[in-house]
Amino acid sequence: MHIVILGNGVAGITAARFIRKQSSHRITVISAETEHFFSRTALMYVYMGHMRYEDIKPYEDWFWKKNRIDLQRAYVERIDFETKALFTKEGHNIRYDKLLLATGSATNKFGWPGQQLAGVRGLYSYPDLEYMEQHSQGLQRAVIVGGGLIGIEMAEMFCSRRIPVTFLVREQSYWDMVLPPEESAMASRHIREHGVDLRLATELKEIVDDGTGRACAVTTSHGERIECGYVGLTAGVHPNIGFLKNTALETDRGILVDSFLQTNIPDVYAAGDCVQLREPPPGRRAVEAVWYVARMMGETVACNICGRQLAYDPGIWFNSAKFFDIEYQVYGDVRAQLPEHQASLYWEHPEGRKSIRLVYDKSKGHILGFNLMGVRYRQEVCEKWIREQAHIEAVLQNLDLANFDPEFNETCEAEVVALYNRQTGQGLQLMQGRSPEAVGRFLKGLVF
């Protein structure tokens, strides 16, 4: 059986690896972006000089031949689902028995005047990185449009080369559709501390042509003109499925799949950013363009392609990111606006660069989520408490079990417990000083 995978991102490559673990089927991976799989989340470190391109390839080049995974660099223009054939720009056609669509995301563009000019680009692919590199020499100012995670990555990249940055964010505070107000305010302060000209409640109106087809400035929703030589479009991404529209494949925002990641066409599956779940699990979105989601989908779809039926289960929500020097982690249900049935305990360090938020059920006291800024907690510990519906007070008394900051870092769990006591009149105490054996017994009891 010949299995063709379109896309060599984390979803496609994870699927290829797990198909090989379970079978001897012929596997072909097709990508127009790069010859080899690379870590997309590490692109910024190549630009910043911390890593080279070869450093962000998780597998050596010999890995693919050894594991009998055929890599083809080609641009697929059309798929004939009836004859099971892919047609490439290079004039080839590739036949398949089973097909996995893992085409990833594409940068959002909202019809801004001038968005087609030279010096205007998003940041998702390796060619995007190369384009940004080519336009950075002698750059006097960059304007970044859109206040999400890609936007702050691009801001840090330019700042690493001392290129001034103006950051246009339409929301009232950075990423306030995801972060609760206090964490959003912390991130906004920190962005400005790094010298970024953060313009909140400001939208892009137009990108100005210098007369030669290059961007030279932007105008904002407030009527201001900002001179710049590069415009980064980072107002989100969408499933990269344009060439699949108007085909027999059922699509909406993304490629529609069932719980087994099967499309409406027999022997055609989809995984990763391009997917839209017909029936997403409770509390989850139909489209989730997140690295770990793509990896989990890759593992799941490999089983289904190989004939072992397995429903996709994303488990408890988690994500992580970095806002310049502040690391961010979230586990479970933490929303920008607290629902009526939820309560939260929020502690912030006096210096304003660390915070811990515990979200719990207001009536039952069950822990629901953790939101962490500048503090590292063990994922397996937090998920155990959420899964087992541990009471907020039991979590607080054992909170030090979750912390895995470096050994000599200042810990703050005692302050969190003290804050809860002040707010509730309770007299809880953090159970510190436990033996390594006791901690080991707790961790051994984790259910994965």
C-alpha positions in Angstrom: 0.0 0.0 0.0 1.3 3.5 -0.9 0.6 6.2 1.7 1.1 9.8 0.5 1.4 12.6 3.1 1.0 16.1 1.8 2.9 18.4 4.1 6.1 17.9 6.1 5.2 19.8 9.3 4.9 18.2 12.7 1.5 16.5 11.9 2.7 14.9 8.6 6.1 13.8 9.9 4.7 12.4 13.2 2.2 10.4 11.1 5.0 9.1 8.8 7.0 8.0 11.8 4.1 6.2 13.5 3.0 4.6 10.3 6.5 3.2 9.9 6.5 1.9 13.4 3.2 0.0 12.7 3.7 -1.1 9.2 6.0 -1.7 6.2 3.8 0.3 3.8 5.4 2.6 1.3 5.4 6.2 2.5 5.9 9.3 0.5 6.0 12.8 2.1 5.6 15.8 -0.3 6.4 19.4 0.6 7.1 22.5 -1.5 8.5 24.4 1.6 11.7 22.6 2.5 13.3 19.3 1.7 13.5 18.2 5.4 11.3 18.6 8.4 12.3 21.4 10.7 11.0 22.8 14.0 8.7 25.7 13.0 8.7 27.1 16.6 12.5 27.5 16.4 12.5 29.7 13.3 13.0 32.9 15.4 16.2 31.6 16.8 17.8 31.2 13.4 17.1 34.8 12.7 18.4 35.8 16.1 21.7 33.9 15.5 21.2 31.4 18.3 20.8 28.4 16.0 21.5 27.5 12.4 19.0 26.0 10.0 20.6 22.6 10.4 20.2 22.9 14.2 16.4 23.1 13.9 16.1 19.8 12.0 15.1 17.2 14.6 16.4 14.3 12.5 19.6 13.8 10.6 19.3 13.7 6.8 20.1 10.0 6.7 17.1 9.2 9.0 14.6 9.3 6.2 16.3 6.8 3.9 17.0 4.5 6.9 13.3 4.5 7.8 12.2 4.1 4.2 10.3 7.4 4.1 10.6 9.0 0.7 10.8 12.8 0.7 9.7 14.7 -2.4 10.1 18.4 -2.9 7.2 19.4 -5.1 4.2 21.8 -5.3 0.9 20.0 -5.5 -1.6 22.0 -7.6 -4.5 19.6 -7.9 -5.8 16.3 -6.5 -8.0 14.0 -8.4 -9.8 12.1 -5.6 -11.5 9.7 -8.0 -8.4 8.4 -9.6 -6.3 8.9 -6.4 -3.7 11.0 -8.0 -1.8 14.3 -7.1 -0.6 16.6 -9.8 2.4 18.8 -9.2 3.5 22.1 -10.7 6.6 20.3 -11.9 4.5 18.2 -14.2 4.4 14.9 -12.2 1.5 12.9 -11.0 1.7 10.8 -7.9 -0.8 8.0 -7.2 -1.8 6.9 -3.7 -3.8 4.2 -1.9 -4.3 6.4 1.1 -3.8 10.1 1.4 -3.1 12.3 4.5 -3.6 16.0 4.0 -1.4 17.9 6.5 -1.1 21.2 4.7 -0.8 23.5 7.8 -1.7 27.1 8.0 -1.4 30.3 5.9 -1.1 33.9 7.1 -4.3 35.9 7.4 -4.7 38.9 5.1 -7.8 41.0 5.4 -7.7 43.0 2.2 -5.6 45.9 3.5 -4.6 48.3 0.7 -0.9 47.6 -0.1 -0.7 44.1 1.4 0.7 42.8 -1.9 3.7 45.2 -1.8 7.3 44.1 -1.4 8.5 44.2 2.2 5.1 42.9 3.5 5.0 39.3 4.8 3.8 37.0 7.5 5.9 34.6 9.6 4.9 31.0 9.3 7.1 29.2 6.8 10.8 28.9 6.1 10.5 31.1 3.0 8.9 33.8 5.3 12.0 33.7 7.4 14.3 34.0 4.4 12.2 36.9 3.1 12.5 38.7 6.5 16.2 38.1 6.5 16.6 39.6 3.0 14.7 42.8 4.0 16.5 43.3 7.3 19.7 44.8 6.0 19.7 48.5 6.6 16.1 48.4 7.9 15.2 51.6 9.8 11.9 50.5 11.3 9.4 47.6 11.1 5.7 47.7 11.8 4.0 44.6 13.1 0.2 44.1 12.7 -1.6 41.8 15.0 -1.3 41.0 18.7 -0.8 37.3 19.0 2.1 34.9 19.6 3.6 35.2 16.1 3.6 39.0 16.5 5.6 39.0 19.7 8.1 36.5 18.2 8.6 38.8 15.2 9.0 41.8 17.6 11.7 40.0 19.6 13.5 39.0 16.4 13.7 42.6 15.1 14.7 43.8 18.6 17.6 41.3 18.7 19.1 43.3 15.8 18.2 46.7 17.3 15.7 47.4 14.6 13.0 49.7 16.0 9.5 48.1 16.1 6.0 49.6 16.2 3.5 47.0 17.2 -0.2 47.6 16.2 -2.7 45.7 18.3 -6.4 46.4 17.8 -7.3 45.1 21.3 -7.3 47.2 24.4 -4.4 45.1 25.9 -2.0 42.6 24.4 -3.7 39.2 23.6 -6.6 40.1 25.9 -8.9 37.7 24.0 -6.8 34.8 25.5 -5.1 36.2 28.6 -7.0 37.3 31.7 -6.7 41.1 32.4 -3.8 41.0 34.9 -1.6 38.7 32.7 -2.4 40.7 29.6 -1.4 43.9 31.4 1.9 42.2 32.5 2.7 41.2 29.0 1.9 44.6 27.6 4.2 46.3 30.2 7.0 43.8 29.4 6.7 44.4 25.7 7.2 48.2 26.3 10.1 47.5 28.7 11.9 46.0 25.7 11.6 49.2 23.8 8.8 48.2 21.5 6.4 51.0 20.5 3.2 49.2 21.4 0.1 50.9 20.0 -3.0 49.4 21.6 -6.5 49.9 20.3 -4.9 50.7 16.9 -5.6 49.0 13.5 -3.9 49.0 10.2 -5.7 51.1 7.6 -3.3 51.1 4.6 0.3 50.1 3.6 1.8 52.9 1.6 3.6 52.3 -1.7 6.9 54.2 -2.2 6.2 54.4 -5.9 8.3 51.4 -6.9 6.1 48.7 -5.4 7.7 48.6 -2.0 6.2 49.4 1.4 7.5 52.7 2.9 4.9 53.5 5.6 1.6 52.5 7.1 -1.4 54.6 8.1 -3.4 53.6 11.1 -7.1 53.7 12.2 -6.2 57.0 14.0 -5.0 58.6 10.8 -1.3 58.5 11.8 1.4 57.7 9.2 4.3 55.6 10.5 7.4 55.4 8.2 8.8 51.8 7.9 10.6 49.5 5.5 8.9 46.3 6.5 5.4 45.3 7.5 4.9 42.0 9.4 1.4 40.6 9.0 0.8 38.5 12.2 -3.0 38.9 12.7 -3.4 35.1 13.0 -3.5 32.2 10.5 -6.1 30.1 8.8 -6.1 26.5 7.4 -4.1 26.3 4.2 -6.7 24.7 2.0 -7.3 27.2 -0.8 -6.4 24.7 -3.6 -8.9 22.2 -2.1 -11.9 24.4 -2.4 -14.5 23.5 -5.0 -13.6 19.9 -5.0 -15.4 16.8 -3.7 -13.6 17.3 -0.3 -15.9 18.8 2.3 -14.4 22.0 3.8 -15.5 24.9 5.9 -12.9 27.0 7.6 -10.7 23.8 7.5 -10.9 20.3 6.1 -13.9 18.7 7.9 -13.0 15.4 9.6 -14.7 13.0 12.1 -13.3 11.8 15.4 -11.0 9.4 13.5 -9.6 12.3 11.3 -11.3 10.8 8.3 -12.7 13.2 5.6 -15.8 12.6 3.6 -13.8 10.9 0.9 -12.7 7.2 1.5 -9.0 6.7 2.1 -8.4 10.5 2.6 -7.5 11.8 6.1 -6.4 15.1 7.5 -4.3 16.2 10.5 -2.9 19.4 12.0 -3.6 23.1 11.4 -5.7 22.4 8.3 -8.2 20.3 10.2 -11.7 21.4 11.4 -13.3 18.8 13.7 -17.0 18.2 12.9 -17.7 17.5 16.6 -14.9 19.0 18.8 -14.7 17.6 22.3 -16.3 19.8 25.0 -14.4 22.9 25.7 -12.2 22.6 22.6 -12.3 24.6 19.3 -13.0 23.0 16.0 -9.8 24.5 14.6 -6.7 24.5 16.9 -3.5 25.7 15.2 -1.2 24.5 18.0 2.0 22.5 17.7 1.1 19.8 20.3 -2.4 19.4 18.7 -0.8 18.7 15.4 1.6 16.1 16.9 -1.2 14.3 18.7 -3.3 14.2 15.5 -0.3 12.8 13.7 -0.1 9.9 16.1 -3.8 9.3 16.0 -4.2 9.4 12.2 -1.3 7.0 11.8 -3.2 4.3 13.7 -6.3 4.9 11.6 -4.5 4.8 8.3 -2.9 1.5 9.4 -6.3 0.0 10.2 -6.3 0.3 14.0 -9.3 2.5 14.7 -8.5 5.2 17.3 -10.5 8.3 18.1 -8.7 11.6 18.5 -8.6 12.7 22.1 -6.7 15.9 22.8 -6.9 15.5 26.5 -6.6 18.5 28.9 -5.8 21.8 27.1 -2.3 23.1 27.5 -0.1 25.5 25.8 3.2 27.4 26.3 4.8 30.5 24.9 7.3 33.2 25.7 6.8 36.9 25.9 10.4 38.1 25.5 11.8 37.1 29.0 8.5 35.9 30.5 7.6 32.2 30.0 3.9 31.4 29.8 2.1 28.1 30.6 -1.5 27.3 30.7 -3.2 24.0 31.8 -6.9 23.4 31.8 -9.7 25.9 31.6 -8.4 29.4 31.9 -10.4 32.1 30.1 -9.9 35.8 29.4 -13.2 36.5 31.2 -14.1 34.4 34.2 -17.5 32.6 33.8 -20.1 33.0 36.5 -19.5 29.5 37.9 -15.8 29.9 38.3 -13.5 31.7 40.8 -9.8 32.3 40.6 -6.9 33.0 43.0 -4.4 35.4 41.4 -1.0 36.1 42.9 1.6 38.5 41.3 5.1 39.1 42.3 5.8 42.7 43.4 8.3 43.1 40.5 5.5 42.4 38.1 7.1 39.6 36.0 5.8 36.5 37.7 2.2 35.4 38.4 0.2 32.3 39.3 -3.5 32.0 38.7 -5.5 29.0 40.0 -9.0 28.7 38.5 -11.6 26.5 40.4 -15.3 25.7 40.5 -16.9 28.3 42.7 -19.4 25.9 44.4 -17.5 22.6 44.5 -14.0 23.9 44.8 -12.6 21.6 42.1 -9.4 22.9 40.4 -10.1 23.7 36.7 -6.9 25.4 35.4 -3.5 26.9 36.0 -2.2 30.1 34.3 1.5 30.8 34.9 3.7 33.7 33.9 7.4 33.5 34.7 6.9 30.4 36.8 7.3 26.8 35.6 4.9 24.0 36.8 5.0 20.3 35.9 2.4 19.5 33.3 1.8 16.0 34.6 1.1 17.3 38.2 -1.3 20.0 37.1 -3.2 17.6 34.8 -3.4 15.0 37.6 -5.1 17.5 39.8 -7.5 18.7 37.1 -8.3 15.2 35.9 -9.0 14.0 39.5 -11.0 17.1 40.4 -8.8 17.9 43.3 -10.1 20.5 45.7 -8.5 24.0 45.5 -7.3 23.7 49.2 -5.7 20.3 48.6 -3.9 21.7 45.6 -2.7 24.8 47.6 -1.3 22.6 50.4 0.7 20.6 47.9 1.5 23.3 45.4 5.2 23.0 45.7 5.0 19.6 44.1 4.2 21.3 40.8 7.0 23.8 40.8 10.1 22.8 38.6 11.9 26.1 38.4 15.7 25.8 38.7 17.0 24.7 42.2 18.1 28.1 43.5 15.2 30.2 42.1 13.0 32.0 44.6 9.7 30.0 45.1 6.4 31.7 45.7 4.0 28.9 46.6 3.9 30.0 50.3 2.8 33.5 49.3 0.0 32.0 47.1 -1.2 30.0 50.1 -1.0 33.0 52.4 -3.0 35.1 49.9 -5.7 32.5 49.8 -5.8 32.5 53.6 -6.2 36.3 53.7 -9.0 36.2 51.2 -10.9 33.3 52.8 -10.0 33.4 56.5 -8.6 29.8 56.3 -5.4 28.7 57.9 -3.9 26.4 55.2 -0.2 25.6 55.3 2.1 24.5 52.5 3.3 21.0 53.2 7.0 21.7 52.7 9.9 19.6 53.7 8.6 16.2 52.5 11.2 13.5 51.8 12.2 12.7 48.3 10.6 9.3 48.7 7.2 10.9 49.5 7.4 13.2 46.5 8.4 10.2 44.4 5.4 8.2 45.6 3.1 11.1 44.6 4.6 11.4 41.2 4.5 7.6 40.7 0.7 7.7 41.2 0.3 9.9 38.2 -2.2 8.7 35.6 -1.3 9.5 32.0 
